Amino acid sequence: VATVSGNMIHINGTGNVIITASQAGNENYYPAPDIQQGLIVVKAEQYISFSPPGAHTFGDPDLNPAATASSGLSVVYNSNNSDVAVISGNAIRVVGVGSADITASQPGDHNYNPAPDVTQTLIINKADQVITFPAIAPVVYGVASFSAGASSTSGLTVTYSSDNTSVAEVTDGKIYIRSAGNSNIIASQA
């Protein structure tokens, strides 16, 4: 609980301790009777510093929330919306679009009371995506239906349409040639 160094008491932890004051005397004085006083050391208060995480984008790497407790003890986190963000170790993992309240907590220990929770709102925005669509080489009327071969960086399914369905028609993701001529095939991902 406490140690004494010289005339100073150093607090080591919480609890009760008896501090004894002594005076050994000298050539003119007898030793003084020891006097004891009880010292009670109670838990210290602590607080959490937690800056707002700001807006992020779906697909971002795990986020370090970087909250700290004034006690130096480890901070733990909780997300109120596991469809948007989950806690993985001491990092925030983005799993969807929307908002989630991230709460930083420190439950205390034998020397510190629990810190008041601090909650910050995390906003996750939609990510951009790009479609890669290789050029379609000219085909001969009568060729079998074929896939256009487009893909999206999101991995979501690409849909197709034709601007001239009398030449080329898209059905179930495949291009069917209906007659000779020109048609633009449009790749989309909503």
C-alpha positions as CSV (number, residue, x, y, z in Angstrom):
1,V,0.0,0.0,0.0
2,A,2.7,2.5,1.0
3,T,6.5,2.7,1.4
4,V,8.4,5.4,3.3
5,S,11.6,7.0,1.9
6,G,13.1,9.6,4.2
7,N,10.2,11.7,5.4
8,M,8.0,11.0,2.4
9,I,5.3,8.4,2.0
10,H,5.0,6.8,-1.4
11,I,1.7,5.3,-2.4
12,N,2.0,1.9,-4.1
13,G,-1.6,0.7,-4.2
14,T,-5.0,0.9,-2.5
15,G,-5.8,-0.4,0.9
16,N,-5.1,0.3,4.6
17,V,-1.7,0.7,6.2
18,I,-0.4,1.9,9.5
19,I,2.3,4.6,9.4
20,T,4.5,4.7,12.5
21,A,6.3,7.9,13.4
22,S,9.4,7.4,15.6
23,Q,12.1,9.6,17.2
24,A,15.1,7.7,18.6
25,G,16.3,10.6,20.9
26,N,19.8,11.8,21.3
27,E,22.3,12.7,24.1
28,N,19.7,15.1,25.6
29,Y,16.4,13.3,24.9
30,Y,15.0,9.8,25.5
31,P,13.4,8.1,22.6
32,A,9.8,9.4,22.0
33,P,7.0,6.9,22.2
34,D,6.0,5.8,18.7
35,I,2.8,7.2,17.3
36,Q,0.8,5.2,14.7
37,Q,-1.7,6.6,12.3
38,G,-3.8,4.7,9.8
39,L,-3.6,5.6,6.2
40,I,-6.4,4.7,3.8
41,V,-5.6,4.8,0.1
42,V,-8.7,4.6,-2.1
43,K,-9.0,3.9,-5.8
44,A,-8.1,6.7,-8.1
45,E,-10.4,8.1,-10.8
46,Q,-9.5,7.7,-14.5
47,Y,-10.9,9.1,-17.7
48,I,-10.8,8.0,-21.4
49,S,-9.6,10.2,-24.3
50,F,-11.3,9.0,-27.5
51,S,-11.2,11.2,-30.6
52,P,-14.1,10.9,-33.2
53,P,-13.1,8.3,-35.8
54,G,-14.7,10.4,-38.6
55,A,-16.1,9.0,-41.9
56,H,-14.6,6.0,-43.6
57,T,-15.3,4.0,-46.7
58,F,-16.5,0.4,-47.0
59,G,-13.4,-1.7,-47.8
60,D,-11.1,0.3,-45.7
61,P,-8.6,-1.7,-43.6
62,D,-9.2,-2.3,-39.9
63,L,-9.2,1.0,-37.9
64,N,-7.3,1.7,-34.8
65,P,-9.6,3.6,-32.5
66,A,-6.7,4.8,-30.4
67,A,-8.6,5.6,-27.2
68,T,-6.4,5.9,-24.1
69,A,-7.1,5.8,-20.4
70,S,-5.5,8.3,-18.1
71,S,-4.5,5.3,-15.9
72,G,-2.5,3.7,-18.7
73,L,-4.8,0.6,-18.5
74,S,-6.0,-1.0,-21.7
75,V,-9.2,0.3,-23.2
76,V,-11.8,-2.1,-24.6
77,Y,-14.4,-1.3,-27.4
78,N,-17.9,-2.2,-28.3
79,S,-19.9,-1.6,-31.4
80,N,-23.7,-1.1,-31.2
81,N,-24.2,-2.1,-34.9
82,S,-22.5,-5.3,-36.0
83,D,-23.9,-4.9,-39.5
84,V,-21.6,-1.9,-39.9
85,A,-18.6,-2.4,-37.6
86,V,-17.3,-5.2,-35.4
87,I,-14.5,-5.2,-32.9
88,S,-11.6,-7.5,-33.7
89,G,-9.0,-7.5,-31.0
90,N,-8.6,-3.8,-30.3
91,A,-9.4,-2.8,-33.9
92,I,-12.6,-1.8,-35.7
93,R,-13.4,-4.0,-38.7
94,V,-15.7,-2.4,-41.3
95,V,-18.3,-4.9,-42.5
96,G,-21.1,-2.7,-44.0
97,V,-22.3,0.8,-44.8
98,G,-24.1,3.0,-42.3
99,S,-23.2,4.2,-38.8
100,A,-22.2,2.5,-35.6
101,D,-21.6,3.9,-32.1
102,I,-18.2,2.7,-30.8
103,T,-18.0,2.8,-27.0
104,A,-14.6,2.9,-25.3
105,S,-14.5,1.4,-21.8
106,Q,-12.0,0.8,-19.1
107,P,-13.3,-1.3,-16.2
108,G,-10.7,-0.3,-13.7
109,D,-8.6,-2.6,-11.5
110,H,-7.5,-2.8,-7.8
111,N,-6.1,0.8,-8.0
112,Y,-8.5,2.6,-10.4
113,N,-12.2,3.0,-10.5
114,P,-13.9,2.3,-13.8
115,A,-13.6,5.1,-16.3
116,P,-16.8,6.7,-17.6
117,D,-17.5,5.2,-21.0
118,V,-16.9,7.4,-24.1
119,T,-18.9,6.8,-27.3
120,Q,-18.1,8.1,-30.7
121,T,-20.0,7.6,-34.0
122,L,-18.3,5.9,-36.9
123,I,-19.8,6.6,-40.3
124,I,-19.1,4.2,-43.2
125,N,-19.8,5.4,-46.7
126,K,-20.3,3.3,-49.8
127,A,-17.1,2.5,-51.8
128,D,-16.7,3.3,-55.4
129,Q,-16.3,0.5,-57.9
130,V,-15.1,0.2,-61.5
131,I,-16.2,-2.1,-64.2
132,T,-13.6,-3.8,-66.4
133,F,-15.1,-4.7,-69.8
134,P,-12.8,-6.1,-72.5
135,A,-13.6,-5.2,-76.0
136,I,-15.9,-7.6,-77.8
137,A,-14.3,-8.8,-81.1
138,P,-16.6,-8.8,-84.2
139,V,-18.7,-12.0,-84.4
140,V,-20.3,-13.8,-87.3
141,Y,-24.1,-14.2,-87.4
142,G,-25.1,-17.6,-86.2
143,V,-22.4,-17.8,-83.5
144,A,-23.5,-19.4,-80.2
145,S,-24.5,-17.1,-77.3
146,F,-21.5,-16.0,-75.3
147,S,-20.6,-14.2,-72.1
148,A,-19.4,-10.6,-72.4
149,G,-16.7,-11.0,-69.7
150,A,-17.1,-7.8,-67.7
151,S,-16.3,-7.7,-64.0
152,S,-16.5,-5.2,-61.2
153,T,-13.8,-4.3,-58.6
154,S,-16.5,-4.9,-56.0
155,G,-17.0,-8.5,-57.1
156,L,-20.8,-7.8,-57.5
157,T,-22.6,-9.3,-60.5
158,V,-22.4,-7.2,-63.7
159,T,-25.6,-6.9,-65.8
160,Y,-25.7,-6.2,-69.5
161,S,-28.0,-4.4,-71.9
162,S,-28.0,-3.9,-75.7
163,D,-28.8,-0.6,-77.4
164,N,-30.0,-2.5,-80.5
165,T,-31.9,-5.6,-79.6
166,S,-32.6,-6.4,-83.2
167,V,-28.9,-7.2,-83.6
168,A,-27.9,-8.4,-80.2
169,E,-30.0,-9.3,-77.2
170,V,-28.9,-10.0,-73.6
171,T,-30.6,-12.8,-71.8
172,D,-29.4,-14.4,-68.5
173,G,-26.1,-12.5,-68.8
174,K,-25.3,-13.9,-72.3
175,I,-25.3,-12.2,-75.6
176,Y,-27.5,-13.7,-78.4
177,I,-26.8,-12.5,-81.9
178,R,-30.2,-11.9,-83.7
179,S,-29.0,-10.4,-87.0
180,A,-26.0,-8.7,-88.7
181,G,-25.4,-5.1,-87.7
182,N,-24.0,-3.0,-84.9
183,S,-25.0,-3.0,-81.3
184,N,-23.4,-1.5,-78.2
185,I,-23.4,-3.7,-75.1
186,I,-23.6,-1.8,-71.9
187,A,-22.2,-3.3,-68.7
188,S,-23.7,-2.0,-65.4
189,Q,-23.4,-2.7,-61.7
190,A,-26.0,-0.9,-59.6
